[in-house]
Structure formats: structure tokens, C-alpha cells
Amino acid sequence: MSITTNLLEIKKNLPLNIELVAVSKTKPILFIEEAYNAGQRIFGENKIQEMTDKYNKLPKDIQWHMIGHLQSNKIKYMAHYVDLIHGVDSIKKLKEINKQGKKHNRIINCLLQAKIATEETKFGLSFIEIEQILNSEIIKNLEFVNIKGLMGMASYTSDNNQLEQEFSLLKIFFNKLNNNLDIPSVEMKILSMGMSGDYNIAIKNGSNMVRIGSAIFGSRT
Ligand SMILES: *Cc1c(COP(=O)(O)O)cnc(C)c1O
């Protein structure tokens, strides 16, 4: 199967309100160009350096999403172009994003990463920590940060019940936040959940943005 075929097949079955992030990490420019020529405009990467390199070489109407674990000291390298940062997991990083946004005079869109998986290896904030951040005074002073929603990664499991449970808990929390918000720089619009193996379950449980890599570009070695 070609990238074009994979992409069109996935898009054909994706509900219209679901945003597709094509996860191109580790894949060459040529692969991204093929997806671009098939109409894809949102790409996700997990390393800032690799993403910036690709940004420099590819058409400027691509929207680049940083989906990986963030390192504060590297945020500056993508601040001038990144479209959405999915994996924000501390006030410290929000402050650094704000600082870099200010330098470039652009508001940077972010998602807070919630920990929904049971595995120790998955990063993210607990629901309580997310509420603490949203209720903090600091958040009101971050003029160059726009929090657009939440991101979550489910456990690596074939147990569909567990996946449903993890996704639906995050959706319930997302809705709850939505009903209790009144900070100008925070809106709960985007709920980023679902990857190649579990995106159909994620969509059934309230996701409106899926991050799909291997099902489009083939497996990573
Ligand atoms: C790699 C990655 C994906 C895509 O994974 P696939 O299983 O290849 O679809 C999605 N989200 C995050 C955060 C990732 O790191």
C-alpha cells in the first residue's frame, strides 16, 4: 500500500469533524511530500530538531504539531512556526512557551497532556494537576500562550474495554472543564486522542483530533 492510498482510505472513514495529524516522525521528506500532494496539511513530529529541519525544507502552508515530550531548552527553536504543541505538562514549560511567544510576537497554541495510561512510561498530568494549572494566577498572565484543549495517550494494550475507559474518562473531564471555564486564554476545544492502533475507539469516546503515524507511513524501525 502506498502512503496516498493509506491516507485516502483513513480520511474516507474519518468523520468530518475529526482533525487528522499525520505523524511523520523518523520518516523522510519524500514521504511527507507524498502525503502533502494527497492533500494532507497537518503533520506531527516528536523531536524539535527534526521538525525544524523538515519545516525549513517543506512548503510553508504545512501546520506543524509537536506531539513529543517537550524539553524546555528547545522550545525556542520552534517558537516562530509551530502550530500546536500537544505535550505540555508543567507550568514551567508554559512559562517558557510564553517567553518564546513574546519574542516572536505570536500566540502559541498548546494542549495540556493528561496521563490516562496505567503505564509508568507515559508522561502527563493528573486531572488534579490540570485543574491546579487552570486555576492558578500565573495562567492569566501568559499572554502569548493559548491553551486549546487536552491531549492523552492510552495504554499500549489490545484490551478494548480498558482503552474505552481511559478515553472516556478524559472526555468526561474535558467536558467538565468546558462547563467551568472563564479564562480568556483557555478554551477546551481540542481533545487530541487516538493513534494508529486505537483511533476508532478514541473517536467513539469523544476525540476530535487523531495522531496517526504508522497506518499512513508504515511501521517505524
Ligand atoms: C508516535 C506517536 C503517535 C503515532 O503513533 P502510531 O502508532 O504510529 O500511529 C501518536 N502520538 C504520539 C504522542 C506519538 O508519539
The ligand as an SDF file (V2000), in Angstrom:
LIG
                    3D

 15 15  0  0  0  0  0  0  0  0999 V2000
    4.3530    8.2150   17.5150 C   0  0  0  0  0  0  0  0  0  0  0  0
    3.1690    8.8800   18.1130 C   0  0  0  0  0  0  0  0  0  0  0  0
    1.9040    8.7670   17.5130 C   0  0  0  0  0  0  0  0  0  0  0  0
    1.6290    7.9260   16.2790 C   0  0  0  0  0  0  0  0  0  0  0  0
    1.7760    6.5720   16.5630 O   0  0  0  0  0  0  0  0  0  0  0  0
    1.2950    5.4580   15.5030 P   0  0  0  0  0  0  0  0  0  0  0  0
    1.0340    4.2790   16.3430 O   0  0  0  0  0  0  0  0  0  0  0  0
    2.4250    5.2670   14.5510 O   0  0  0  0  0  0  0  0  0  0  0  0
    0.0740    5.9730   14.8420 O   0  0  0  0  0  0  0  0  0  0  0  0
    0.8570    9.4490   18.0930 C   0  0  0  0  0  0  0  0  0  0  0  0
    1.0130   10.2050   19.1930 N   0  0  0  0  0  0  0  0  0  0  0  0
    2.2080   10.3380   19.7950 C   0  0  0  0  0  0  0  0  0  0  0  0
    2.3060   11.1790   21.0040 C   0  0  0  0  0  0  0  0  0  0  0  0
    3.3210    9.6810   19.2850 C   0  0  0  0  0  0  0  0  0  0  0  0
    4.5000    9.8120   19.8970 O   0  0  0  0  0  0  0  0  0  0  0  0
  1  2  1  0
  2  3  1  0
  2 14  2  0
  3  4  1  0
  3 10  2  0
  4  5  1  0
  5  6  1  0
  6  7  2  0
  6  8  1  0
  6  9  1  0
 10 11  1  0
 11 12  2  0
 12 13  1  0
 12 14  1  0
 14 15  1  0
M  END
$$$$
